[in-house]
Protein backbone atom coordinates (compact mmCIF):
# COMPACT_ATOMS: atom_id res chain seq x y z
CA UNK A 1 0.00 0.00 0.00
CA UNK A 2 2.87 2.35 0.76
CA UNK A 3 4.26 1.79 -2.73
CA UNK A 4 0.95 2.64 -4.40
CA UNK A 5 0.54 5.74 -2.26
CA UNK A 6 4.04 6.91 -3.12
CA UNK A 7 3.45 6.37 -6.85
CA UNK A 8 0.25 8.41 -6.65
CA UNK A 9 2.14 11.10 -4.73
CA UNK A 10 4.86 11.27 -7.40
CA UNK A 11 2.20 11.57 -10.12
CA UNK A 12 0.30 14.19 -8.11
CA UNK A 13 3.42 16.32 -7.67
CA UNK A 14 4.18 16.05 -11.41
CA UNK A 15 0.57 17.08 -12.09
CA UNK A 16 0.92 20.08 -9.81
CA UNK A 17 4.08 21.13 -11.63
CA UNK A 18 2.25 20.79 -14.94
CA UNK A 19 -0.54 23.00 -13.57
CA UNK A 20 1.73 26.05 -13.38
CA UNK A 21 1.43 26.96 -17.09
CA UNK A 22 -2.28 26.10 -17.05
CA UNK A 23 -2.93 28.45 -14.14
CA UNK A 24 -0.97 31.21 -15.86
CA UNK A 25 -3.01 30.67 -19.04
CA UNK A 26 -6.27 30.63 -17.02
CA UNK A 27 -7.25 27.21 -18.38
CA UNK A 28 -10.61 25.68 -17.41
CA UNK A 29 -10.73 23.70 -14.16
CA UNK A 30 -11.65 20.51 -16.05
CA UNK A 31 -8.36 20.74 -17.97
CA UNK A 32 -6.45 21.17 -14.72
CA UNK A 33 -8.08 18.14 -13.11
CA UNK A 34 -7.47 16.17 -16.29
CA UNK A 35 -3.73 16.88 -16.33
CA UNK A 36 -3.30 15.91 -12.66
CA UNK A 37 -5.11 12.62 -13.32
CA UNK A 38 -2.97 12.14 -16.44
CA UNK A 39 0.22 12.36 -14.40
CA UNK A 40 -1.07 10.01 -11.70
CA UNK A 41 -1.93 7.43 -14.39
CA UNK A 42 1.39 8.07 -16.17
CA UNK A 43 3.36 7.53 -12.95
CA UNK A 44 1.52 4.24 -12.46
CA UNK A 45 2.26 3.17 -16.02
CA UNK A 46 5.93 4.13 -15.68
CA UNK A 47 6.13 1.95 -12.58
CA UNK A 48 4.34 -1.02 -14.15
CA UNK A 49 5.73 -0.99 -17.70
CA UNK A 50 9.44 -1.42 -18.27
CA UNK A 51 10.06 -0.61 -21.92
CA UNK A 52 13.74 0.12 -21.27
CA UNK A 53 15.99 -0.66 -18.29
CA UNK A 54 16.91 2.85 -17.21
CA UNK A 55 14.08 4.46 -15.21
CA UNK A 56 14.92 7.91 -16.60
CA UNK A 57 14.51 6.75 -20.22
CA UNK A 58 11.52 4.60 -19.34
CA UNK A 59 9.78 7.69 -17.94
CA UNK A 60 10.65 9.68 -21.05
CA UNK A 61 9.35 7.03 -23.42
CA UNK A 62 6.12 6.20 -21.59
CA UNK A 63 5.16 9.78 -20.77
CA UNK A 64 5.76 10.86 -24.37
CA UNK A 65 3.76 7.95 -25.78
CA UNK A 66 0.87 8.63 -23.39
CA UNK A 67 0.90 12.38 -24.08
CA UNK A 68 0.69 12.07 -27.88
CA UNK A 69 -3.08 11.29 -28.08
CA UNK A 70 -3.91 13.93 -25.47
CA UNK A 71 -1.78 16.56 -27.19
CA UNK A 72 -3.29 15.75 -30.59
CA UNK A 73 -6.81 16.05 -29.18
CA UNK A 74 -6.02 19.44 -27.65
CA UNK A 75 -4.20 20.57 -30.81
CA UNK A 76 -7.38 20.03 -32.82
CA UNK A 77 -8.82 23.13 -31.14
CA UNK A 78 -5.60 24.90 -30.02
CA UNK A 79 -2.72 24.03 -32.39
CA UNK A 80 -0.27 26.25 -30.49
CA UNK A 81 -0.58 23.97 -27.42
CA UNK A 82 0.91 20.88 -29.10
CA UNK A 83 4.59 21.74 -28.61
CA UNK A 84 4.29 22.92 -24.97
CA UNK A 85 2.36 19.79 -24.03
CA UNK A 86 4.93 17.50 -25.58
CA UNK A 87 7.74 19.52 -24.02
CA UNK A 88 6.23 19.11 -20.56
CA UNK A 89 6.02 15.33 -21.11
CA UNK A 90 9.67 15.28 -22.20
CA UNK A 91 10.68 17.20 -19.06
CA UNK A 92 8.44 15.68 -16.38
CA UNK A 93 8.38 12.10 -17.66
CA UNK A 94 12.07 11.43 -17.03
CA UNK A 95 11.78 13.12 -13.62
CA UNK A 96 8.89 10.83 -12.68
CA UNK A 97 10.80 7.81 -14.00
CA UNK A 98 13.89 8.79 -12.02
CA UNK A 99 11.91 9.25 -8.80
CA UNK A 100 10.13 5.93 -9.22
CA UNK A 101 13.40 4.17 -9.99
CA UNK A 102 15.18 5.78 -7.06
CA UNK A 103 12.56 5.53 -4.33
CA UNK A 104 10.39 2.54 -5.24
CA UNK A 105 11.86 -0.94 -5.35
CA UNK A 106 9.98 -3.81 -6.96
NORGILIN-V236767 format. One line per field, one symbol per residue. phi: phi as a letter, one per 40 degrees, with the letter a starting at -180 (. if undefined). burial: b if it has 24 or more other C-alpha atoms within 12 Angstrom, else e. A space follows every 10 residues. Layout:
BEGIN
phi: ???
burial: ???
END
This chain:
BEGIN
phi: .ccccccccc cccccccccd cccccfccdd cccdcccdcc ccccccccbb cbccddcccc cccccccdcc ccccccbbdc cccccccccc ccdcccdccc ccbbbc
burial: eeeeebbbbb bbbbbbbbbe ebeeeeeeee ebeebbbbbb bbbbbbbbee eeeebbbbbb bbbbebbbeb beeeeeeeee eeeebbebbb bbbbbbbbbb beebee
END
